Amino acid sequence: MTAIVLFDGDCNFCDASVQFIIQRDSKGYFNYASLQSDVGQKLLKEHNIPENLDSFVLVEDGQAYIKSTAALRVARRLDGAWKLLYALVAVPAPLRNLVYDYVAANRYKWFGKKSDHCMLPSPEVRQRFL
């Protein structure tokens, strides 16, 4: 079984987050698609998620998760101690999402947007991008 991570393809922070996940996903559980891609747009529609949602999205087991819940569900599948972060789901989502929304609102200012040049992933990793 695999899950799909939808991310903002224009965001340096989001790109770095995807690279972070790839490096800690030794089982290859996650596939990836940008929110702007045809696959991303199709999944947003299928799960009734607004196209303009400013969030990281995880589609897993037929369910879509957004914001901090998506991030924590990803963390629980990563190698190493990262899975321990999943315990933060005990914090009410509105409180978790205050922090998430603050970072999301400032990500372009703090980390910038991607340029037209990007590093190509290896063939093994490339096949996980939809």
Number of C-alpha atoms within 10 A of each C-alpha: 7 13 18 22 26 29 24 20 16 17 18 18 21 23 18 12 15 18 14 12 19 19 13 15 17 12 11 18 15 23 20 21 22 21 25 15 15 12 16 22 17 14 20 20 12 11 13 10 15 10 14 8 12 15 21 22 28 25 20 17 10 8 9 21 19 19 21 23 21 19 20 21 18 24 20 16 20 22 14 11 9 14 15 13 14 16 10 13 13 8 10 9 14 11 10 16 17 13 12 18 16 10 14 20 12 11 16 16 10 12 13 13 17 15 9 6 6 8 5 8 12 8 8 9 15 12 11 17 15 15
